[in-house]
């Protein structure tokens, strides 16, 4: 017998083939391929999916992308993705050629920002994406150190990731409707993505400019710092922390969604009471951190936050304030007063505000009543004298 065309398919010489034996291939039932786009669907759901897929195909989405999205249960997000992607025409090499940015520095900046580097020949950028390499090239040309630019990119990347997540979750939640089909929700999400895509970058620019002006008021630039080559070293600042009492135990009773609402509302209240140069630095789970150049204003904000919480159906909170030299970095603060404020908050009883010596010494305006509670052991700091502050009664 002649060997077959494919290895391993020739019957062994000592096992002759029975010509009268039925062909197994003829008896086998033909396999019905499953289509990942419609697998498990029937009736109206199948009709809806077919109409939706037809729209996506007409919009130019290739089948492999459709199938991958269907397997990952993210088919309704494809139109959103296409709005954000736009129509890329530029390679990374084009960005370099058009702006004169150092290619190695641009690569470091993109990596620090958390942006995946596209393939060398891939057209992954639009004309508006030239803004990033132009900024990097301009700042580098002014003599700014590469490490400072990479650090800026890292901060911008972290902030942008949070903004993106907030947009996806917040706007997405606000656009869902009971009884939606994936086709209806997808159309609504894509429509909302258009103004976000068109205006979010400029909106962030407004906020960055405004908040940068605000933060300049907390930076002291003296002759010594200038001579040392420092713009912002250790700066006097008052820090306030407030957190929800029993937040961990609360989670067992309320569930994740309610905890999220509590943390969100605490951040909103913190922003509402921040006056006199005080601003919300960040929210951390069940806590909000405030900072300002004047201790009295931070104390006032903490007391107002307590009052705001008591006026609502909201869990009780406690707060701590500390003053001292700290270093600003990427919109945050680092240093002893940050740690003392957090520890003082942890030592406070519900509905109270505790402050350290320097805060007590510098927050001297009328309307505050102080009482010394003595030296309290703060984790990692030993015994620190703390004071309770209230509104003065008239």
C-alpha positions in Angstrom: 0.0 0.0 0.0 1.3 3.4 -0.8 1.8 5.7 2.1 -0.9 8.3 2.7 -0.4 12.0 2.1 -0.3 12.8 5.9 2.1 11.2 8.4 0.4 8.7 10.7 -2.6 8.1 8.5 -1.3 5.0 6.7 -2.8 1.8 8.1 -0.2 -0.6 9.5 0.9 -3.3 7.0 -0.2 -6.1 9.3 -3.7 -4.7 9.7 -5.4 -4.9 6.3 -8.3 -2.5 5.7 -11.8 -4.2 5.4 -13.3 -2.6 2.3 -16.8 -3.7 3.5 -16.5 -1.9 6.8 -18.7 1.1 7.2 -16.9 4.5 6.9 -16.8 6.0 10.4 -16.6 9.5 9.0 -19.9 8.9 7.1 -21.7 7.8 10.3 -20.4 10.6 12.5 -22.8 13.5 13.0 -21.4 16.7 11.7 -20.1 19.0 14.4 -22.1 22.2 14.8 -19.7 25.1 15.4 -20.7 27.4 18.2 -20.7 31.1 17.4 -19.4 33.1 20.4 -21.5 36.1 19.3 -24.8 34.2 19.8 -23.9 31.3 22.0 -26.6 30.6 24.6 -29.1 33.2 23.2 -32.5 32.5 21.8 -35.8 34.3 21.1 -35.9 38.1 21.5 -32.4 38.1 23.1 -31.0 36.5 20.0 -32.7 38.9 17.7 -31.5 41.9 19.7 -27.9 40.6 19.6 -28.1 40.0 15.9 -29.3 43.5 15.3 -26.6 44.9 17.5 -23.8 42.9 15.9 -25.1 44.0 12.4 -24.8 47.7 13.6 -21.2 47.1 14.9 -20.2 45.4 11.7 -21.6 48.2 9.6 -19.5 50.6 11.7 -16.4 48.7 10.7 -15.8 46.5 13.7 -14.0 43.3 12.5 -15.4 39.9 13.5 -12.4 38.9 15.5 -12.8 42.0 17.7 -16.5 41.3 18.0 -15.9 37.7 19.1 -13.2 38.7 21.6 -15.6 41.3 23.1 -18.4 38.8 23.3 -16.3 36.3 25.1 -15.2 38.9 27.6 -18.8 40.1 28.1 -17.9 43.7 27.0 -19.7 43.9 23.7 -21.7 47.0 24.7 -18.5 48.9 25.4 -17.1 48.6 21.9 -18.7 51.8 20.6 -17.3 53.7 23.6 -13.9 52.3 22.9 -14.1 53.4 19.2 -15.1 56.9 20.2 -12.1 57.2 22.5 -9.7 55.6 20.0 -10.7 58.0 17.3 -8.8 57.6 14.0 -5.1 57.1 14.7 -2.8 58.1 11.9 0.5 58.6 13.6 3.2 56.2 14.8 5.4 57.0 17.8 8.2 57.7 15.4 6.0 60.4 13.9 5.5 62.0 17.3 9.2 62.2 17.8 9.8 63.6 14.3 7.1 66.2 14.6 8.0 67.5 18.1 11.8 66.9 18.4 11.3 65.1 21.8 14.0 62.7 22.9 12.7 59.3 22.0 14.2 57.6 25.0 12.7 60.2 27.3 9.3 59.9 25.6 9.4 56.1 26.2 10.2 56.6 29.9 7.4 59.2 30.2 4.9 56.9 28.6 5.9 53.9 30.8 5.8 56.0 34.0 2.4 57.2 33.1 1.2 53.6 32.6 0.6 53.9 28.9 1.3 50.7 26.9 3.9 51.3 24.2 2.5 50.6 20.8 4.3 48.5 18.2 7.0 50.4 16.2 5.0 50.5 13.0 1.5 50.8 14.6 -0.5 53.9 13.9 -1.7 54.5 17.5 -1.8 58.3 17.9 -4.0 61.1 16.7 -3.0 64.7 15.9 -4.1 65.9 19.3 -1.8 63.4 21.0 1.1 65.5 19.9 0.4 67.7 23.0 2.2 65.2 25.3 5.5 65.0 23.4 5.4 68.8 22.8 5.0 69.4 26.5 7.9 67.1 27.3 10.1 68.6 24.6 9.4 72.1 25.8 10.1 71.4 29.5 13.2 69.4 28.7 14.4 72.3 26.5 14.1 74.6 29.5 16.6 72.4 31.3 14.2 70.5 33.5 15.7 67.3 34.7 14.5 64.1 33.1 13.7 62.5 36.5 11.4 65.4 37.3 9.5 64.9 34.0 9.2 61.2 34.6 7.9 61.9 38.1 5.4 64.3 36.7 4.3 61.7 34.1 3.8 59.1 36.9 1.6 61.5 38.8 -0.4 62.5 35.8 -0.8 58.8 34.9 -2.1 57.9 38.4 -4.5 60.8 38.4 -5.8 60.1 34.9 -6.4 56.5 35.7 -8.5 57.6 38.7 -10.4 60.1 36.5 -11.0 57.4 33.9 -12.3 54.9 36.4 -14.5 57.6 37.9 -15.9 58.4 34.5 -16.6 54.8 33.6 -18.2 53.9 36.9 -19.9 57.2 37.7 -21.3 58.0 34.2 -22.0 54.4 33.5 -24.1 54.0 36.6 -26.0 57.2 35.8 -26.8 56.0 32.3 -28.2 52.6 33.1 -32.0 52.0 32.9 -34.0 49.1 34.2 -35.0 46.8 31.4 -32.1 48.0 29.1 -30.8 45.8 26.3 -27.1 45.8 25.6 -27.9 47.6 22.4 -29.8 50.5 24.1 -27.2 50.9 26.9 -24.3 50.9 24.4 -25.9 53.7 22.3 -26.4 55.8 25.5 -22.9 55.2 26.7 -21.4 56.0 23.3 -23.4 59.2 23.1 -22.2 60.3 26.5 -18.6 59.5 25.6 -18.6 62.0 22.7 -18.7 65.2 25.0 -16.3 63.5 27.4 -13.9 62.8 24.6 -14.2 66.3 23.2 -14.0 68.3 26.4 -12.5 66.3 29.3 -8.9 67.2 28.5 -9.6 70.9 28.4 -11.7 70.6 31.6 -8.8 68.9 33.4 -6.6 71.8 32.2 -8.9 74.3 33.9 -8.8 72.4 37.1 -5.1 71.8 37.1 -4.5 75.5 36.5 -6.9 76.7 39.2 -5.7 74.2 41.8 -2.1 74.9 41.0 -2.7 78.6 41.7 -4.4 77.6 45.0 -1.5 75.4 46.0 1.1 78.2 45.4 -0.3 80.0 48.4 1.0 77.2 50.7 4.6 77.3 49.4 7.2 79.6 50.9 10.2 80.4 48.6 12.9 82.1 50.6 16.5 83.0 49.7 17.9 79.9 51.3 15.8 77.6 49.3 16.6 79.5 46.1 20.3 79.3 46.9 20.0 75.6 47.6 18.2 75.0 44.3 14.9 74.0 45.9 11.5 75.4 45.0 9.5 73.7 47.6 11.2 72.0 50.5 9.7 71.5 54.0 6.8 73.9 54.3 4.7 74.8 57.3 1.3 73.2 56.9 -1.7 72.1 59.0 -3.1 68.7 58.3 -6.5 67.4 59.3 -7.7 63.8 59.2 -11.3 62.6 59.8 -12.5 59.0 59.6 -15.7 57.0 60.1 -15.9 55.3 63.5 -16.4 51.5 63.2 -16.1 51.5 59.4 -14.7 47.9 59.2 -17.5 46.5 61.4 -20.0 48.6 59.4 -19.0 46.8 56.3 -20.2 43.5 57.6 -23.7 45.0 58.1 -24.1 47.5 55.2 -22.4 45.9 52.3 -20.0 47.3 49.7 -22.4 49.7 48.0 -23.4 51.4 51.2 -19.8 51.7 52.3 -18.9 53.3 49.0 -21.7 55.8 49.5 -20.5 56.6 53.0 -16.9 57.2 51.8 -18.1 59.2 48.8 -20.3 61.5 51.0 -17.5 62.0 53.5 -15.3 63.3 50.7 -18.1 65.6 49.5 -18.6 67.0 53.0 -14.9 67.6 53.3 -14.9 69.7 50.1 -18.0 71.6 51.2 -16.4 72.7 54.5 -12.9 73.5 53.2 -12.5 77.3 53.4 -9.8 79.8 54.1 -7.2 78.1 51.9 -8.0 74.6 53.1 -8.4 71.9 50.5 -9.2 68.2 50.3 -5.9 66.4 49.6 -7.4 62.9 49.2 -9.9 60.4 50.4 -8.6 57.1 51.7 -11.3 54.6 52.1 -13.2 55.7 55.2 -11.0 58.8 55.8 -10.6 62.3 54.3 -7.4 64.3 54.5 -7.4 68.1 54.5 -4.5 70.6 54.4 -4.1 74.4 54.7 -1.4 77.0 55.5 -3.4 78.3 58.6 -4.0 75.9 61.5 -7.1 77.8 62.6 -8.8 77.3 59.2 -8.1 73.6 59.3 -9.5 73.3 62.8 -12.6 75.3 61.7 -13.0 72.9 58.7 -12.8 69.9 61.0 -15.4 71.3 63.3 -17.7 72.1 60.4 -17.2 68.6 59.1 -18.4 67.2 62.4 -21.4 69.5 62.3 -22.2 68.5 58.8 -22.1 64.8 59.6 -24.4 65.3 62.7 -26.9 67.1 60.5 -27.3 64.1 58.2 -28.1 60.4 58.6 -24.4 59.6 58.6 -22.1 57.4 60.8 -20.2 59.2 63.5 -16.7 60.5 62.7 -13.6 61.5 64.7 -10.8 63.9 63.7 -7.2 64.9 64.3 -5.2 68.0 63.4 -1.5 68.5 63.5 0.8 71.3 62.4 4.5 71.3 61.3 6.9 71.2 58.4 5.9 68.8 55.6 7.0 68.3 52.0 4.6 68.7 49.1 4.7 66.0 46.4 2.4 65.3 43.6 -0.5 67.1 45.3 0.0 65.2 48.5 1.9 66.0 51.7 4.6 63.9 53.5 6.1 64.5 56.9 5.6 64.5 60.7 2.4 66.5 60.8 0.7 64.1 58.4 1.5 61.2 60.7 0.6 63.0 63.9 -2.8 64.1 62.5 -3.6 60.5 61.4 -2.6 59.1 64.8 -4.5 61.9 66.7 -7.5 61.0 64.6 -7.2 57.3 65.6 -6.9 58.3 69.3 -10.0 60.6 69.2 -13.4 59.5 70.5 -16.4 59.7 68.2 -17.6 63.3 67.5 -14.4 64.9 68.8 -11.5 66.8 67.3 -8.0 66.4 68.8 -5.0 68.6 67.9 -1.3 68.7 68.8 0.6 71.5 70.7 1.6 73.5 67.7 -2.0 73.6 66.3 -3.2 74.7 69.8 -0.5 77.4 69.9 -1.3 78.9 66.5 -5.1 78.5 66.3 -5.8 81.4 68.6 -8.8 83.1 67.1 -12.0 83.7 69.0 -14.8 81.1 68.9 -12.7 78.1 69.9 -12.6 76.4 73.2 -9.6 74.2 74.2 -9.1 71.6 76.8 -5.9 69.6 77.3 -6.4 65.9 77.6 -2.8 65.1 78.5 -0.2 63.0 76.9 -1.5 60.1 74.8 0.5 57.2 73.4 0.4 57.5 69.6 1.6 54.4 67.6 5.2 54.9 66.5 5.5 58.3 68.2 5.5 57.7 71.9 3.5 60.0 74.2 2.2 63.2 72.6 0.3 65.9 74.3 -3.1 66.4 72.7 -5.9 69.0 73.1 -9.6 68.8 72.4 -11.1 71.7 70.5 -14.8 72.7 70.4 -16.9 75.6 69.5 -16.9 78.1 72.3 -20.3 78.5 73.9 -21.8 82.0 74.1 
